[in-house]
Amino acid sequence: MPEPFTSVPAKSVAYSRTTLTELMIPAYANFGGKIHGGTLLSLMDKVAYACAAKHAGEYCVTVSVDGVNFRQPVEVGELVSLMASVNYVGRTSLVIGIKVVAENVKTGIVKHTNTSYITMVAKNDAGVPTEVPPLLLETADDARRFLEAIKRKELRAAYSEHFDNERTRMMLTENLAQLTNERCVLGTGIL
Ligand SMILES: CC(C)(COP(=O)(O)OP(=O)(O)OC[C@H]1O[C@@H](n2cnc3c(N)ncnc32)[C@H](O)[C@@H]1OP(=O)(O)O)[C@@H](O)C(=O)NCCC(=O)NCCS
């Protein structure tokens, strides 16, 4: 059971804003010579944790990751910076927005690889979700990100509900014909 609500002072977005910069070494590369997506995901989780834990003043766990679309590959030798800030807080949860950029140190060219959102939940020493401080919104950007996070949360809930309904209604026999133009082959064990 979550703890009862108590009032704690708000903390600003600036208080927990965190940047992690890491050099992309050859050990991070895949067989194609580009950086593994998983390496970036791990760094995103790390910076989200640092940011969330600083705001919460508690140990935090990762609950979900939204909107990870790698727009451009990251190369060995580039400097990757992950900028994290608290976009939204609920009672025990925090949404951390993370912007990832990769810089070629020789040319100075900086590319935006992705912006993603990680939801973390603060836990107390007993492992129970625990209240986090409210977020002090000091700038128009702070307020816009908070509002966007609410909208994203609403849309995600609506999507989940819609998909669950569709899945319940979906009958294998009636929908198999839909696969005719897909790049799959139906084996004999399906029906
Ligand atoms: C996330 C977790 C704490 C939720 O537990 P729960 O018993 O459902 O707790 P609650 O219902 O009180 O939810 C706690 C908060 O998580 C949020 N939450 C739960 N599931 C969520 C999801 N899928 N996406 C976003 N937020 C979620 C709730 O909205 C709530 O936020 P709020 O307090 O700000 O309103 C629990 O499922 C858990 O511990 N998961 C494992 C997390 C972990 O170990 N991660 C590391 C991966 S190895």
Ligand as a Chemical Component Dictionary entry (heavy atoms), coordinates in Angstrom:
data_LIG
# 
_chem_comp.id                   LIG 
_chem_comp.type                 NON-POLYMER 
_chem_comp.pdbx_formal_charge   0 
_chem_comp.three_letter_code    LIG 
# 
loop_
_chem_comp_atom.comp_id 
_chem_comp_atom.atom_id 
_chem_comp_atom.alt_atom_id 
_chem_comp_atom.type_symbol 
_chem_comp_atom.charge 
_chem_comp_atom.model_Cartn_x 
_chem_comp_atom.model_Cartn_y 
_chem_comp_atom.model_Cartn_z 
_chem_comp_atom.pdbx_ordinal 
LIG C1  C1  C 0 6.145  0.563  -10.921 1  
LIG C2  C2  C 0 5.615  -0.075 -9.667  2  
LIG C3  C3  C 0 6.281  0.559  -8.465  3  
LIG C4  C4  C 0 4.109  0.197  -9.607  4  
LIG O1  O1  O 0 3.625  -0.456 -8.478  5  
LIG P1  P1  P 0 2.088  -0.358 -8.065  6  
LIG O2  O2  O 0 1.869  -1.280 -6.969  7  
LIG O3  O3  O 0 1.251  -0.473 -9.310  8  
LIG O4  O4  O 0 2.045  1.073  -7.444  9  
LIG P2  P2  P 0 1.043  2.231  -7.736  10 
LIG O5  O5  O 0 -0.215 1.779  -8.378  11 
LIG O6  O6  O 0 0.964  3.021  -6.477  12 
LIG O7  O7  O 0 1.833  3.113  -8.836  13 
LIG C5  C5  C 0 2.922  3.896  -8.445  14 
LIG C6  C6  C 0 3.117  4.944  -9.522  15 
LIG O8  O8  O 0 3.600  4.300  -10.704 16 
LIG C7  C7  C 0 2.838  4.742  -11.796 17 
LIG N1  N1  N 0 2.843  3.672  -12.780 18 
LIG C8  C8  C 0 2.558  2.374  -12.572 19 
LIG N2  N2  N 0 2.671  1.691  -13.721 20 
LIG C9  C9  C 0 3.041  2.589  -14.651 21 
LIG C10 C10 C 0 3.324  2.511  -16.040 22 
LIG N3  N3  N 0 3.261  1.369  -16.710 23 
LIG N4  N4  N 0 3.687  3.629  -16.693 24 
LIG C11 C11 C 0 3.780  4.806  -16.050 25 
LIG N5  N5  N 0 3.543  4.951  -14.729 26 
LIG C12 C12 C 0 3.161  3.855  -14.054 27 
LIG C13 C13 C 0 1.465  5.018  -11.237 28 
LIG O9  O9  O 0 0.734  5.887  -12.080 29 
LIG C14 C14 C 0 1.837  5.677  -9.933  30 
LIG O10 O10 O 0 2.194  7.010  -10.170 31 
LIG P3  P3  P 0 1.709  8.211  -9.197  32 
LIG O11 O11 O 0 1.984  7.755  -7.789  33 
LIG O12 O12 O 0 2.583  9.339  -9.572  34 
LIG O13 O13 O 0 0.276  8.440  -9.462  35 
LIG C15 C15 C 0 5.867  -1.616 -9.660  36 
LIG O14 O14 O 0 5.158  -2.185 -10.750 37 
LIG C16 C16 C 0 7.309  -1.980 -9.738  38 
LIG O15 O15 O 0 8.025  -1.943 -8.739  39 
LIG N6  N6  N 0 7.794  -2.376 -10.945 40 
LIG C17 C17 C 0 9.160  -2.791 -11.120 41 
LIG C18 C18 C 0 10.061 -1.588 -11.382 42 
LIG C19 C19 C 0 11.508 -2.029 -11.478 43 
LIG O16 O16 O 0 11.973 -2.787 -10.675 44 
LIG N7  N7  N 0 12.195 -1.512 -12.505 45 
LIG C20 C20 C 0 13.516 -1.914 -12.795 46 
LIG C21 C21 C 0 13.479 -2.894 -13.915 47 
LIG S1  S1  S 0 14.477 -4.257 -13.581 48 
# 
loop_
_chem_comp_bond.comp_id 
_chem_comp_bond.atom_id_1 
_chem_comp_bond.atom_id_2 
_chem_comp_bond.value_order 
_chem_comp_bond.pdbx_ordinal 
LIG C1  C2  SING 1  
LIG C2  C3  SING 2  
LIG C2  C4  SING 3  
LIG C2  C15 SING 4  
LIG C4  O1  SING 5  
LIG O1  P1  SING 6  
LIG P1  O2  DOUB 7  
LIG P1  O3  SING 8  
LIG P1  O4  SING 9  
LIG O4  P2  SING 10 
LIG P2  O5  DOUB 11 
LIG P2  O6  SING 12 
LIG P2  O7  SING 13 
LIG O7  C5  SING 14 
LIG C5  C6  SING 15 
LIG C6  O8  SING 16 
LIG C6  C14 SING 17 
LIG O8  C7  SING 18 
LIG C7  N1  SING 19 
LIG C7  C13 SING 20 
LIG N1  C8  SING 21 
LIG N1  C12 SING 22 
LIG C8  N2  DOUB 23 
LIG N2  C9  SING 24 
LIG C9  C10 SING 25 
LIG C9  C12 DOUB 26 
LIG C10 N3  SING 27 
LIG C10 N4  DOUB 28 
LIG N4  C11 SING 29 
LIG C11 N5  DOUB 30 
LIG N5  C12 SING 31 
LIG C13 O9  SING 32 
LIG C13 C14 SING 33 
LIG C14 O10 SING 34 
LIG O10 P3  SING 35 
LIG P3  O11 DOUB 36 
LIG P3  O12 SING 37 
LIG P3  O13 SING 38 
LIG C15 O14 SING 39 
LIG C15 C16 SING 40 
LIG C16 O15 DOUB 41 
LIG C16 N6  SING 42 
LIG N6  C17 SING 43 
LIG C17 C18 SING 44 
LIG C18 C19 SING 45 
LIG C19 O16 DOUB 46 
LIG C19 N7  SING 47 
LIG N7  C20 SING 48 
LIG C20 C21 SING 49 
LIG C21 S1  SING 50 
# 
